[in-house]
Amino acid sequence: MTKMQSFRFPEEKLERLKEIAERMHDGNQTQAILEAIDRYHKELNPPRLQGYIQLDRVYNSNEKESCPGCNRLDAKGSWIAVYSNGVVKGMICDDCVEAGRF
């Protein structure tokens, strides 16, 4: 990630930022700027799939859960997907892992 040294808002954007800060952050412009930067960063740098982890033991349940990738109830396999932002998603079937659907 690159470090920003400084930047300037155009005058009309600065006025809009002040309105948003007043309305949503009790006048705290710093908090409004931090939230805006966080939103832009997430939009410009969406999380990337880092890989899959196969689980060797899965809890026993009477309920059949479908694979979130293909929605099949009879899918076999127990994988979870790990993303660059630390989010973990799963239980994914073997077919979806091989196809890279998740």
N, C-alpha and C positions, 0 to 999 in steps of 0.2 A: 504494500500500500504506500502511495506517495504522500509526502507531508506537504500540506499547503502552508505557504508562508503568510500570505495575505490575499484578500480579495475584496472587491467593492461591489455593493449593491447599487443598481441604478436607483435614482431618486423615487420613482413610482413604486418599485419593488420594496424599497425601504419603508415607505409609508404603509404598504400592504402588510409587511412584516410587523410593524408597530400595531396595526389593527388586530392581527392574529394574536400577537403577544398579549395585548390587553384583554381580548375576548377569551382566550383559551388558557393563558398562563399567568393570570393576575398581573399583567404588565411586565413579566420577566422576559425580556428580549433574548437573553442568552439561552434560556430554556427553549424558546421558539426556534432559534437558530440550530441548536443541537438536535432537536426533533426533525427539522427539515433536512439537515445533513444526513442523519440516520436513514430517513426515508429515501433520499436520493441515492445513498450508497447501496441500500438494499435493491433498489430498482436497477441501478447500473451494474451491480455485481451480484446477480442472483446466486444462491447456494448451488454448488456443483456436487454431483454424486462422487464420493471418494471411493466407494466400494461396497461390497456386501460381506456380511459375516453370517456363516452358517451355524445355527444352534444345534447342539447334539441332543438336548433335552427340551421338550416342550411340555408345558403343563397339560394335564388331562382335563378335559372339559366335556360336559355332556352336550354343550351347544356346538353346532358346526359353524365355523366362521369361514367366510369366503375370502379368497385372496383379493387384496385391494387392487391388484394390477389387472386381473382378468375376471374377477367376480365368480370364479368357479368354486363350488363347495367341495368337489372331490379332488382338488389340487393337492399334490404331495410336495413336501419340502418345508423347510423352516429356515428362512433367511430374513435378515433385516438389512435395510439400506442405510448407509451412513453418509451424511452430507457435510460439506465444508464448514457450515455454521454450527455443527454439533447436533443437528436434528437427526433422530433415528426413526425410521419408518419400517414397519413390517407387520406382520408375518407374510412373507412373499413366497410364492411357490417356485419350484425349480424352473418351470417353463418361462416365467416372467423374468427371472434372473438371467437365463440364457438369452432371452430376447432383449434384455435391457429396457423393459417397459416401465420400470419404477424409478 
